[in-house]
Amino acid sequence: MSSEQPIRWGIIGPGTIARTFADGIAHSRTGKLSAIATRNPDKPGLGDGFPGARIVKGYDALLTDPEIDAIYIATPHTGHAEWAIKAIRAGKHVLVEKPIALSAYDADAIYHEAKKAGVFAGEAFMYRVHPQTAKIVELVKSGVIGAVRIIRSSFGFNMGTFKPEHRLFSNDTAGGGILDVGGYPVSMARLIAGAAEGKPFLEPEKVSGVAHLGQSGVDEWASAVLKFPNSIIAEVSCSIMANQDNTLRIIGSDGRIEVKDFWFASGHKGGTGKIEIVKGNEQETVEVKEDRWLYSFEVDAAGDAIRAGKHEFTSPGMSWADSIGNLRVLDQWRASVGLEYGVEKATKRTLNLAGAPVKLGNSIPKREIPGILKPASVVTLGFEFFPNFAAASLTLDAFYEAGGNAFDTAHVYGGGKTEAIFGDWHTSRKVPRDEIVLIGKGAHSPLCYPDMIAKQLDQSLDRLKTDYVDIYFMHRDNTAVPVGEFVDAMDAEVKRGRIRGIFGGSNWTRARMEEAIAYADKNRKTAPAALSNNFSLAEMLDPIWAGCVAASDDEWKAWLNKKQIPNFAWSSQGRGFFTDRAGRDKHDDEEIVRCWYSDRNFERRDRAIELANKLGRSPIHIALAYVIAQPFPVIPLIGPRTIAELEDSLSALDIKLTPEQVKWLEG
């Protein structure tokens, strides 16, 4: 894009903040307001706040408008992610009013879409790109107040009375103070903590919050304490029902910096901002005079980035990592006070993040698994790490829409949370049960006894909102109990119809499996027909957790090849061993060192790197392709925490290793 050509802006959602942003465009050097999109174009006086702009009916019309380069999204919070993703997929640059999304997981999904589309995406914290903020950072770095120790910041106002019709009091529009204004003091605290270290920002190592939740369930006033790795402590607060002094205080070993209404800088239409430096009885005022309008700075910061072909703001603007980190703190703050919005729950979040129904795709190949009557995706999704339904549903949706239909759950994961999330997911999406290959696991130590299988399966099926699992694994083995008792218990569930495929052992030895199969054959019971042991190009040297069993050595491979028993392999990519977290000179990660470091594994890692370089891929992709390429059925379990990680793993599925390459990798 030419450095002279104006960025043609469109606005979705013509509210108060949109009119303010339009003022910024009008007083910018890079932008031009071309159109606004509204669902009510006949509203009296609508065009008054947007002089010269075309008014188009419906948000979708703006996405296909060839005369729009960039879109500013100013809908209520709950529409930010949906319309950001839709705009990005339409090839538009986007600037989204803060918060860019309801959670860090949602924000990560937006930025991942922007990366794929090659467009600019930013979160609109206007104060971050104002010269006053740069001056505050400069003063902190200069050491004028010594070492920074405490940061205090607030953004609070008083709505007067409860207004049930107002978005700030609505749980369904993600109202309250934390998301609406809490992001300002948090973002400033992270900025200053980073400046003290010479970094663009710093993430806190601990967040603890409190809040008063009003009658609609949103926070009406709230505070949090952030502890940073460099020992800086930040006290932040926000409110919609209490006026606060709204002064930023940066307290150092030799003095303090104070800035009133730091986010307002030198004023909406320009003026003079004041930064007070207090050292003992001495006080100095640093003035930042700006004639330009406040919002013009963010218009031009976005415009300059777009013209330069950049995809994100540069510091002290909110980069993608900065934006995601800020929302991660707000997520922790909300979790501390038990604040979950209704729109984040399964009953209302029934569509994907882009607002579309979730349907099974076909990008992920399927395979036949002995004992399973329906084809299963060549990889199985595990998702035990997510804090709530809203976060997990992003990855579940993306996996299913790519064609993934095999899911790994367990009674013990998250105290049942994983199972409950999956139950909510497949019912809220109306996913046909016969399209899913569902794994259940139970009898985890210390409750690894035959009588626990039925009891735990009762609970699991209730959480999963189904009456059967396709595959069942005992999560551990208890060799103090005769194996026949476990076979009897699982066979009983097959006969009850609650296991409608195959069962077996997770972390079982070959000897125990053979003994169980022999018992079943002798006593006319259903025989174990599946495993879930570790299998990877890197052989696990020491169990990650007590009672774990790896099946990657030569003896195991010979046995698996002979028996052709499917192995649903956990940690199939070596838990980071094939990434830059590992290396012969790297010993920071105790688990990787303990479990995977050996000369043989490093030789395999070297060959994976060599082959990856030849194919233009990553070593971790080679590690996954190796598992799938075995001459016996191995179905890797993958556990991505973001859509980006999921898509990165799935990108390895087009690598088809030959038997010769598999042997070469093994050495």
C-alpha positions as CSV (number, residue, x, y, z in Angstrom):
1,M,0.0,0.0,0.0
2,S,1.3,3.5,-0.9
3,S,2.6,5.7,1.9
4,E,0.4,8.5,0.4
5,Q,-2.8,6.5,0.0
6,P,-5.2,7.0,2.9
7,I,-6.4,4.0,4.8
8,R,-10.2,3.7,4.1
9,W,-11.9,2.9,7.3
10,G,-15.2,1.3,7.9
11,I,-16.8,1.1,11.4
12,I,-19.0,-1.7,12.7
13,G,-21.3,-0.6,15.5
14,P,-22.1,3.1,15.5
15,G,-22.1,3.8,19.2
16,T,-20.5,6.5,21.4
17,I,-16.9,5.0,21.2
18,A,-17.3,4.7,17.4
19,R,-18.1,8.4,17.1
20,T,-15.1,9.2,19.2
21,F,-12.9,7.0,16.9
22,A,-14.4,8.7,13.9
23,D,-13.2,12.0,15.3
24,G,-9.7,10.4,15.5
25,I,-9.9,9.4,11.8
26,A,-11.0,12.9,10.9
27,H,-7.9,14.4,12.6
28,S,-5.5,11.8,11.5
29,R,-2.9,12.0,8.8
30,T,-3.3,8.4,7.5
31,G,-7.1,7.6,7.6
32,K,-10.3,8.4,5.9
33,L,-13.8,7.3,7.2
34,S,-15.6,5.7,4.3
35,A,-18.5,3.9,5.7
36,I,-20.3,2.7,8.9
37,A,-22.3,-0.5,9.2
38,T,-25.5,-0.6,11.3
39,R,-28.4,-2.8,11.7
40,N,-30.7,0.2,11.9
41,P,-29.7,2.6,9.2
42,D,-32.9,4.7,9.5
43,K,-32.2,5.7,13.1
44,P,-32.7,9.5,13.4
45,G,-29.4,11.5,13.6
46,L,-27.2,8.5,12.9
47,G,-25.1,10.2,10.3
48,D,-24.4,13.3,12.5
49,G,-21.6,11.6,14.3
50,F,-20.0,10.3,11.1
51,P,-20.0,13.2,8.6
52,G,-19.2,12.2,5.0
53,A,-19.5,8.4,5.7
54,R,-21.7,6.1,3.7
55,I,-24.2,4.3,5.9
56,V,-24.6,0.6,5.0
57,K,-27.2,-1.8,6.3
58,G,-25.9,-4.9,8.1
59,Y,-22.3,-5.6,9.3
60,D,-21.8,-8.2,6.5
61,A,-22.1,-5.5,3.8
62,L,-19.0,-3.8,5.1
63,L,-17.0,-7.0,4.9
64,T,-17.4,-7.3,1.1
65,D,-17.1,-3.6,0.4
66,P,-14.2,-3.1,-2.0
67,E,-13.7,0.5,-0.9
68,I,-12.9,-0.5,2.7
69,D,-9.3,-1.3,3.7
70,A,-9.6,-1.6,7.5
71,I,-12.5,-2.1,9.9
72,Y,-12.9,-0.7,13.4
73,I,-15.1,-2.9,15.5
74,A,-17.1,-1.1,18.2
75,T,-19.9,-3.6,19.0
76,P,-20.6,-4.7,22.6
77,H,-17.8,-6.9,23.9
78,T,-19.6,-10.1,23.0
79,G,-19.4,-9.3,19.3
80,H,-15.7,-8.4,19.1
81,A,-14.2,-11.8,18.4
82,E,-17.0,-12.9,15.9
83,W,-16.7,-9.8,13.8
84,A,-13.0,-9.5,14.0
85,I,-12.6,-13.0,12.6
86,K,-15.2,-12.4,9.9
87,A,-13.5,-9.2,8.8
88,I,-10.1,-10.9,8.8
89,R,-11.3,-13.8,6.7
90,A,-12.7,-11.2,4.3
91,G,-9.2,-9.8,3.9
92,K,-9.7,-6.7,6.0
93,H,-7.3,-5.2,8.5
94,V,-9.0,-4.8,11.9
95,L,-8.7,-2.6,14.9
96,V,-11.0,-3.9,17.7
97,E,-12.1,-1.8,20.6
98,K,-10.8,-3.1,23.9
99,P,-11.2,-5.8,25.1
100,I,-10.4,-7.4,21.8
101,A,-12.2,-10.5,23.1
102,L,-13.7,-12.0,26.3
103,S,-10.6,-14.1,27.1
104,A,-7.0,-14.7,26.2
105,Y,-8.0,-17.9,24.4
106,D,-10.4,-15.9,22.1
107,A,-7.8,-13.2,21.5
108,D,-5.2,-15.8,20.5
109,A,-7.7,-17.3,18.0
110,I,-8.2,-13.8,16.5
111,Y,-4.5,-13.1,16.1
112,H,-4.0,-16.6,14.6
113,E,-6.5,-15.8,11.9
114,A,-4.8,-12.5,11.2
115,K,-1.4,-14.3,10.9
116,K,-2.9,-16.7,8.4
117,A,-4.6,-13.9,6.4
118,G,-1.6,-11.6,6.5
119,V,-3.5,-8.6,7.8
120,F,-3.1,-6.2,10.6
121,A,-5.0,-6.8,13.8
122,G,-4.8,-4.7,16.9
123,E,-6.5,-4.0,20.2
124,A,-7.6,-0.4,20.6
125,F,-5.9,0.9,23.8
126,M,-5.6,4.4,22.5
127,Y,-3.4,5.7,25.4
128,R,-0.6,3.1,24.6
129,V,0.4,4.9,21.4
130,H,0.2,8.5,22.8
131,P,3.5,10.3,23.4
132,Q,2.7,10.8,27.1
133,T,2.9,7.0,27.5
134,A,6.2,6.9,25.8
135,K,7.4,9.6,28.1
136,I,6.3,7.7,31.2
137,V,8.3,4.7,30.0
138,E,11.3,6.8,29.3
139,L,11.2,8.3,32.8
140,V,11.0,4.8,34.4
141,K,13.9,3.6,32.3
142,S,16.0,6.6,33.2
143,G,15.9,5.7,36.9
144,V,14.6,9.1,38.0
145,I,12.7,7.4,40.9
146,G,15.2,4.6,41.4
147,A,14.1,1.0,41.3
148,V,10.4,0.5,40.8
149,R,8.8,-1.3,43.7
150,I,5.0,-0.6,43.7
151,I,2.5,0.4,41.0
152,R,-1.0,1.6,41.9
153,S,-3.5,2.3,39.2
154,S,-7.3,2.6,38.9
155,F,-10.1,3.3,36.5
156,G,-13.4,3.7,38.2
157,F,-16.6,5.7,37.7
158,N,-20.1,5.7,39.2
159,M,-23.2,4.9,37.1
160,G,-25.3,6.0,40.1
161,T,-27.9,3.3,40.2
162,F,-28.4,-0.2,38.8
163,K,-29.6,0.0,35.2
164,P,-30.7,-3.4,34.1
165,E,-31.1,-2.3,30.5
166,H,-27.5,-1.0,30.3
167,R,-24.7,-3.2,28.8
168,L,-22.4,-2.5,31.7
169,F,-24.9,-4.2,34.0
170,S,-25.7,-7.1,31.7
171,N,-24.1,-10.4,32.2
172,D,-25.0,-11.5,28.7
173,T,-23.0,-8.6,27.2
174,A,-20.0,-9.3,29.5
175,G,-20.6,-6.1,31.5
176,G,-18.9,-5.0,34.7
177,G,-15.7,-3.2,35.3
178,I,-13.0,-5.8,34.8
179,L,-13.4,-6.2,31.0
180,D,-14.6,-2.7,30.3
181,V,-12.0,-0.6,32.2
182,G,-9.9,-3.0,34.2
183,G,-7.7,-3.6,31.2
184,Y,-6.3,-0.1,31.4
185,P,-4.6,-0.3,34.8
186,V,-3.5,-3.9,34.2
187,S,-2.0,-3.0,30.8
188,M,-0.2,0.0,32.3
189,A,1.1,-2.0,35.2
190,R,2.5,-4.7,32.8
191,L,4.0,-1.9,30.7
192,I,5.8,-0.3,33.6
193,A,7.0,-3.6,35.1
194,G,8.5,-4.4,31.7
195,A,10.0,-1.0,31.3
196,A,11.8,-1.5,34.6
197,E,13.5,-4.5,33.0
198,G,14.1,-2.9,29.6
199,K,11.3,-5.0,28.0
200,P,8.1,-4.0,26.2
201,F,6.0,-5.6,29.0
202,L,6.2,-8.1,31.8
203,E,3.8,-10.8,32.8
204,P,2.9,-11.3,36.5
205,E,3.8,-14.6,38.1
206,K,0.8,-14.3,40.5
207,V,-2.6,-12.6,40.2
208,S,-5.1,-12.4,43.1
209,G,-8.4,-10.6,42.8
210,V,-11.5,-9.7,44.7
211,A,-14.7,-8.1,43.6
212,H,-18.3,-7.2,44.5
213,L,-20.7,-8.9,42.1
214,G,-24.0,-7.1,41.8
215,Q,-27.5,-8.4,41.3
216,S,-26.9,-9.1,37.6
217,G,-23.7,-11.1,38.4
218,V,-21.2,-8.7,37.0
219,D,-18.4,-6.9,38.9
220,E,-19.4,-3.5,40.1
221,W,-16.1,-2.8,41.8
222,A,-13.0,-4.9,41.9
223,S,-9.4,-4.9,42.9
224,A,-6.4,-7.2,42.1
225,V,-2.8,-7.5,43.2
226,L,-0.2,-8.5,40.6
227,K,3.2,-9.9,41.7
228,F,5.9,-9.7,39.0
229,P,9.1,-11.8,38.7
230,N,11.2,-8.7,39.3
231,S,9.5,-8.2,42.7
232,I,7.3,-5.3,41.6
233,I,3.9,-5.4,43.1
234,A,0.9,-3.7,41.3
235,E,-2.4,-2.8,42.9
236,V,-5.1,-2.3,40.4
237,S,-8.8,-1.5,40.7
238,C,-11.8,-0.7,38.6
239,S,-15.4,0.1,39.1
240,I,-18.7,1.1,37.4
241,M,-20.4,2.0,40.7
242,A,-17.7,3.9,42.6
243,N,-15.7,7.0,41.6
244,Q,-12.0,6.5,42.1
245,D,-9.1,9.0,42.0
246,N,-7.9,7.3,38.7
247,T,-4.3,8.3,39.3
248,L,-1.3,6.2,38.2
249,R,1.3,6.0,40.9
250,I,4.7,4.4,40.2
251,I,6.6,4.2,43.5
252,G,10.3,3.7,43.4
253,S,13.2,3.5,45.8
254,D,14.0,7.2,45.4
255,G,10.6,8.8,44.7
256,R,7.3,8.3,42.8
257,I,5.7,9.3,39.5
258,E,2.0,10.3,39.5
259,V,-0.2,10.7,36.4
260,K,-3.9,11.7,36.7
261,D,-6.2,9.9,34.2
262,F,-3.2,8.4,32.4
263,W,-5.4,6.9,29.6
264,F,-6.8,10.3,28.8
265,A,-3.3,11.7,28.2
266,S,-3.4,15.3,26.9
267,G,-7.2,15.2,26.3
268,H,-9.6,14.2,23.6
269,K,-8.9,17.2,21.5
270,G,-5.4,17.8,22.5
271,G,-3.8,19.8,25.3
272,T,-1.2,19.4,27.9
273,G,-0.7,16.2,29.9
274,K,1.1,16.4,33.2
275,I,3.5,13.8,34.8
276,E,4.4,14.6,38.4
277,I,7.7,13.4,39.8
278,V,7.9,13.5,43.6
279,K,11.2,13.0,45.4
280,G,11.0,13.9,49.1
281,N,9.9,17.5,49.4
282,E,10.7,18.2,45.8
283,Q,8.2,18.0,43.0
284,E,8.7,18.4,39.3
285,T,6.1,18.5,36.6
286,V,6.9,17.1,33.2
287,E,4.4,18.5,30.6
288,V,3.5,16.6,27.4
289,K,1.8,19.1,25.1
290,E,0.0,17.7,22.1
291,D,-2.3,19.6,19.7
292,R,-3.5,16.4,18.1
293,W,-6.7,14.6,19.0
294,L,-6.3,11.6,21.4
295,Y,-7.7,9.0,19.1
296,S,-5.8,10.2,16.0
297,F,-2.7,8.6,17.5
298,E,-4.2,5.1,17.4
299,V,-5.6,5.7,13.9
300,D,-2.1,6.6,12.7
301,A,-0.3,3.9,14.6
302,A,-2.6,1.3,12.9
303,G,-2.3,3.2,9.5
304,D,1.5,3.3,9.6
305,A,1.6,-0.4,10.4
306,I,-0.7,-1.3,7.6
307,R,1.3,0.8,5.1
308,A,4.5,-0.8,6.2
309,G,3.0,-4.3,5.8
310,K,3.2,-5.0,9.5
311,H,0.5,-7.1,11.3
312,E,0.6,-5.7,14.8
313,F,1.4,-2.6,16.8
314,T,4.9,-1.9,17.9
315,S,5.7,-1.1,21.5
316,P,4.4,0.7,23.5
317,G,1.3,-0.1,21.4
318,M,-0.3,-3.5,22.2
319,S,1.5,-6.2,20.3
320,W,-0.3,-9.5,19.9
321,A,1.6,-11.1,22.8
322,D,1.0,-8.0,24.9
323,S,-2.7,-8.1,24.2
324,I,-3.0,-11.8,24.9
325,G,-1.0,-11.4,28.1
326,N,-3.2,-8.6,29.3
327,L,-6.4,-10.6,28.8
328,R,-4.7,-13.6,30.6
329,V,-4.4,-11.4,33.7
330,L,-8.1,-10.3,33.3
331,D,-9.0,-14.0,33.0
332,Q,-7.1,-14.8,36.2
333,W,-8.8,-11.8,37.9
334,R,-12.2,-13.0,36.9
335,A,-11.4,-16.6,38.0
336,S,-10.4,-15.3,41.4
337,V,-13.8,-13.8,41.9
338,G,-15.9,-16.5,40.2
339,L,-17.0,-14.3,37.3
340,E,-18.1,-16.3,34.3
341,Y,-20.4,-14.6,31.8
342,G,-23.6,-16.3,30.6
343,V,-22.4,-16.1,27.0
344,E,-19.4,-18.2,27.9
345,K,-21.5,-21.1,28.9
346,A,-22.7,-24.0,26.7
347,T,-26.3,-23.0,26.9
348,K,-25.6,-19.8,25.0
349,R,-22.3,-20.4,23.3
350,T,-23.7,-22.9,20.8
351,L,-21.9,-21.6,17.7
352,N,-18.2,-21.3,16.9
353,L,-16.2,-18.1,17.6
354,A,-17.1,-16.8,14.2
355,G,-20.8,-17.2,14.9
356,A,-21.3,-20.3,12.6
357,P,-22.8,-23.8,13.3
358,V,-20.2,-26.4,14.0
359,K,-20.0,-29.2,11.4
360,L,-17.7,-32.2,10.8
361,G,-15.0,-31.4,8.2
362,N,-12.9,-33.8,6.2
363,S,-9.4,-32.4,6.3
364,I,-8.1,-34.9,8.8
365,P,-7.8,-38.5,7.4
366,K,-9.7,-41.3,8.9
367,R,-8.6,-44.9,9.6
368,E,-10.3,-48.1,10.5
369,I,-9.5,-49.4,14.1
370,P,-10.0,-53.1,14.8
371,G,-13.1,-53.5,17.0
372,I,-14.5,-50.0,16.2
373,L,-17.4,-50.0,13.7
374,K,-16.9,-46.4,12.6
375,P,-13.8,-44.7,11.2
376,A,-11.8,-42.6,13.5
377,S,-9.5,-39.6,12.8
378,V,-5.8,-40.6,12.6
379,V,-5.2,-38.4,15.7
380,T,-7.2,-38.1,18.9
381,L,-7.7,-34.9,20.8
382,G,-7.1,-34.7,24.5
383,F,-8.0,-31.4,26.2
384,E,-7.4,-31.7,30.0
385,F,-5.7,-28.4,30.4
386,F,-8.5,-25.9,29.7
387,P,-10.0,-23.8,32.5
388,N,-13.6,-23.7,31.3
389,F,-16.0,-24.5,28.5
390,A,-15.5,-21.3,26.5
391,A,-11.7,-21.9,26.3
392,A,-12.0,-25.6,25.5
393,S,-14.8,-25.2,22.9
394,L,-12.4,-23.2,20.6
395,T,-10.1,-26.2,20.2
396,L,-12.9,-28.8,20.1
397,D,-14.7,-26.8,17.4
398,A,-11.6,-26.4,15.3
399,F,-10.6,-30.1,15.6
400,Y,-14.1,-31.3,14.7
401,E,-14.4,-28.8,11.8
402,A,-11.1,-30.1,10.5
403,G,-12.5,-33.6,10.5
404,G,-11.3,-34.8,13.9
405,N,-13.9,-37.1,15.6
406,A,-11.8,-39.0,18.2
407,F,-11.7,-37.6,21.7
408,D,-9.8,-38.6,24.8
409,T,-11.4,-38.1,28.2
410,A,-10.8,-39.5,31.7
411,H,-12.7,-39.7,35.0
412,V,-9.7,-38.1,36.8
413,Y,-9.0,-35.2,34.5
414,G,-9.7,-31.9,36.2
415,G,-11.8,-33.7,38.8
416,G,-14.4,-34.5,36.1
417,K,-14.2,-31.0,34.4
418,T,-12.9,-32.4,31.1
419,E,-15.8,-34.9,30.9
420,A,-18.4,-32.3,31.7
421,I,-16.9,-29.9,29.1
422,F,-17.1,-32.6,26.4
423,G,-20.7,-33.4,27.4
424,D,-21.6,-29.7,27.1
425,W,-19.8,-29.4,23.8
426,H,-21.3,-32.2,21.8
427,T,-24.8,-31.5,23.1
428,S,-24.6,-27.7,22.6
429,R,-23.3,-28.3,19.0
430,K,-25.8,-31.1,18.4
431,V,-23.1,-33.3,17.2
432,P,-24.5,-36.7,16.1
433,R,-23.2,-39.3,18.6
434,D,-22.6,-41.8,15.9
435,E,-20.0,-39.4,14.4
436,I,-17.9,-39.5,17.6
437,V,-15.3,-42.0,18.7
438,L,-15.2,-41.3,22.5
439,I,-12.5,-42.6,24.8
440,G,-13.3,-43.0,28.5
441,K,-10.8,-43.9,31.2
442,G,-11.2,-44.9,34.9
443,A,-9.7,-46.8,37.8
444,H,-6.8,-44.4,38.2
445,S,-4.5,-45.0,41.2
446,P,-5.0,-45.0,44.1
447,L,-8.6,-46.2,43.3
448,C,-7.3,-48.9,40.8
449,Y,-9.8,-51.7,41.7
450,P,-12.3,-53.7,39.7
451,D,-15.3,-52.4,41.6
452,M,-14.4,-48.8,40.7
453,I,-14.9,-49.3,37.0
454,A,-18.7,-49.4,37.1
455,K,-19.0,-46.7,39.7
456,Q,-16.8,-44.3,37.9
457,L,-18.4,-45.1,34.5
458,D,-21.7,-44.1,36.1
459,Q,-20.3,-40.7,36.8
460,S,-18.4,-40.4,33.6
461,L,-21.4,-41.1,31.4
462,D,-23.5,-38.6,33.3
463,R,-20.9,-35.9,32.8
464,L,-20.3,-36.9,29.1
465,K,-24.1,-36.7,28.5
466,T,-24.1,-40.1,26.7
467,D,-24.9,-43.6,27.5
468,Y,-21.8,-45.3,26.2
469,V,-18.1,-44.9,25.3
470,D,-16.6,-46.4,22.2
471,I,-13.3,-47.2,23.9
472,Y,-12.5,-47.7,27.5
473,F,-9.2,-47.9,29.3
474,M,-8.2,-48.7,32.8
475,H,-6.1,-45.7,33.5
476,R,-3.5,-47.6,35.5
477,D,-2.8,-51.2,36.5
478,N,-2.8,-52.7,39.9
479,T,-0.8,-55.9,39.8
480,A,-1.8,-56.8,43.3
481,V,-5.2,-57.6,41.9
482,P,-5.7,-60.7,39.7
483,V,-6.0,-59.5,36.1
484,G,-9.1,-61.6,35.6
485,E,-11.1,-59.5,38.0
486,F,-10.4,-56.4,35.9
487,V,-11.3,-58.3,32.7
488,D,-14.6,-59.4,34.3
489,A,-15.5,-55.9,35.3
490,M,-14.9,-54.4,31.8
491,D,-16.6,-57.4,30.1
492,A,-19.6,-56.7,32.2
493,E,-19.8,-53.1,30.9
494,V,-19.5,-54.4,27.3
495,K,-22.5,-56.7,28.0
496,R,-24.4,-53.7,29.5
497,G,-23.8,-51.8,26.3
498,R,-21.8,-49.0,28.1
499,I,-18.6,-50.0,26.2
500,R,-19.6,-50.4,22.6
501,G,-16.2,-51.0,21.0
502,I,-13.0,-52.1,22.6
503,F,-11.3,-51.8,26.0
504,G,-7.9,-52.3,27.4
505,G,-5.2,-50.9,29.6
506,S,-3.5,-47.5,29.8
507,N,0.0,-48.0,31.1
508,W,-0.1,-51.8,31.1
509,T,2.9,-54.0,30.5
510,R,3.0,-56.7,27.7
511,A,3.0,-59.5,30.2
512,R,-0.2,-58.1,31.9
513,M,-1.9,-57.7,28.5
514,E,-1.1,-61.2,27.5
515,E,-2.3,-62.6,30.8
516,A,-5.6,-60.6,30.5
517,I,-6.1,-61.8,26.9
518,A,-5.4,-65.5,27.9
519,Y,-7.9,-65.2,30.8
520,A,-10.6,-63.8,28.6
521,D,-10.1,-66.5,26.0
522,K,-10.2,-69.2,28.6
523,N,-13.3,-67.9,30.3
524,R,-15.2,-66.7,27.2
525,K,-15.0,-63.1,28.1
526,T,-14.4,-60.1,25.9
527,A,-10.6,-59.7,25.5
528,P,-8.7,-56.5,26.0
529,A,-8.0,-55.2,22.5
530,A,-6.4,-51.7,23.0
531,L,-3.6,-50.0,24.7
532,S,-2.9,-46.4,25.7
533,N,0.9,-46.4,26.5
534,N,3.5,-43.8,25.6
535,F,4.9,-44.2,22.1
536,S,7.3,-41.8,20.4
537,L,10.3,-41.5,18.3
538,A,12.1,-40.6,21.5
539,E,12.0,-43.4,24.0
540,M,10.8,-42.4,27.4
541,L,13.7,-43.3,29.8
542,D,12.0,-42.5,33.1
543,P,8.2,-42.4,33.7
544,I,6.7,-38.9,33.6
545,W,4.2,-39.9,36.2
546,A,4.2,-42.9,38.6
547,G,2.8,-46.0,37.0
548,C,3.4,-44.9,33.4
549,V,4.5,-47.3,30.8
550,A,6.3,-46.5,27.5
551,A,5.9,-48.8,24.5
552,S,8.6,-47.3,22.2
553,D,11.5,-49.8,22.5
554,D,12.3,-52.5,20.0
555,E,10.6,-55.3,22.0
556,W,7.4,-53.3,22.3
557,K,7.4,-52.5,18.6
558,A,7.9,-56.2,17.7
559,W,5.0,-57.2,20.0
560,L,2.7,-54.5,18.7
561,N,3.5,-55.4,15.1
562,K,2.7,-59.1,15.8
563,K,-0.5,-58.4,17.8
564,Q,-1.7,-55.4,15.7
565,I,-3.4,-54.1,18.9
566,P,-4.1,-50.3,18.5
567,N,-2.2,-48.1,20.8
568,F,-3.6,-44.7,21.6
569,A,-0.2,-43.1,22.3
570,W,0.1,-40.3,24.8
571,S,3.1,-37.8,24.7
572,S,3.5,-39.0,21.1
573,Q,5.7,-36.0,20.2
574,G,8.0,-36.3,23.2
575,R,6.6,-33.5,25.3
576,G,8.9,-30.8,23.9
577,F,11.9,-33.0,23.2
578,F,11.7,-32.2,19.5
579,T,11.3,-28.5,20.0
580,D,13.9,-25.9,20.9
581,R,13.1,-26.4,24.6
582,A,15.5,-29.4,24.4
583,G,19.2,-29.6,23.4
584,R,22.4,-31.2,24.5
585,D,23.3,-27.9,26.2
586,K,19.9,-27.2,27.7
587,H,19.0,-28.5,31.1
588,D,16.4,-26.0,32.4
589,D,13.4,-28.3,31.9
590,E,13.8,-31.0,34.5
591,E,11.1,-33.2,33.0
592,I,12.6,-33.2,29.5
593,V,16.1,-34.0,30.9
594,R,14.9,-36.8,33.2
595,C,12.6,-38.5,30.8
596,W,14.2,-38.1,27.4
597,Y,17.9,-37.2,27.5
598,S,20.0,-40.0,26.1
599,D,22.6,-40.3,23.3
600,R,20.2,-42.5,21.3
601,N,17.3,-40.0,21.6
602,F,19.5,-37.1,20.6
603,E,20.7,-39.0,17.6
604,R,17.1,-39.6,16.6
605,R,16.4,-35.9,17.3
606,D,19.3,-35.0,15.0
607,R,17.9,-37.1,12.2
608,A,14.4,-35.6,12.7
609,I,15.9,-32.1,12.4
610,E,17.8,-33.2,9.3
611,L,14.7,-34.6,7.6
612,A,12.6,-31.7,8.7
613,N,15.0,-29.3,7.0
614,K,14.9,-31.3,3.8
615,L,11.1,-31.3,3.8
616,G,10.7,-27.7,5.0
617,R,9.0,-28.7,8.2
618,S,9.7,-28.8,11.9
619,P,11.2,-31.7,13.8
620,I,8.0,-32.0,15.9
621,H,6.1,-32.6,12.7
622,I,8.5,-35.4,11.8
623,A,8.0,-36.9,15.3
624,L,4.2,-37.0,14.8
625,A,4.5,-38.4,11.2
626,Y,6.8,-41.2,12.5
627,V,4.2,-42.3,15.0
628,I,1.4,-42.5,12.3
629,A,3.7,-44.3,9.9
630,Q,4.2,-47.4,12.0
631,P,3.3,-50.8,10.5
632,F,0.9,-51.3,13.4
633,P,-2.0,-49.1,14.5
634,V,-0.8,-46.2,16.6
635,I,-3.2,-43.3,17.1
636,P,-1.4,-40.4,18.7
637,L,-3.1,-38.3,21.4
638,I,-2.5,-34.6,20.9
639,G,-3.1,-32.0,23.5
640,P,-2.9,-28.5,21.9
641,R,-3.8,-25.6,24.1
642,T,-4.6,-23.1,21.3
643,I,-6.0,-23.3,17.8
644,A,-2.6,-22.3,16.5
645,E,-1.0,-25.3,18.2
646,L,-3.8,-27.6,16.9
647,E,-3.3,-26.5,13.3
648,D,0.4,-26.8,13.6
649,S,0.1,-30.4,14.8
650,L,-2.5,-31.2,12.1
651,S,-0.1,-29.8,9.4
652,A,2.1,-32.8,9.9
653,L,-0.6,-35.2,8.7
654,D,0.4,-34.6,5.0
655,I,3.9,-36.0,5.7
656,K,4.0,-39.6,4.5
657,L,7.1,-41.3,5.7
658,T,8.3,-44.4,3.9
659,P,9.3,-47.5,5.8
660,E,12.9,-46.7,4.9
661,Q,12.6,-43.2,6.4
662,V,11.1,-44.7,9.5
663,K,14.0,-47.1,10.0
664,W,16.5,-44.3,9.2
665,L,15.0,-42.1,11.9
666,E,15.3,-45.0,14.4
667,G,18.9,-45.5,13.4
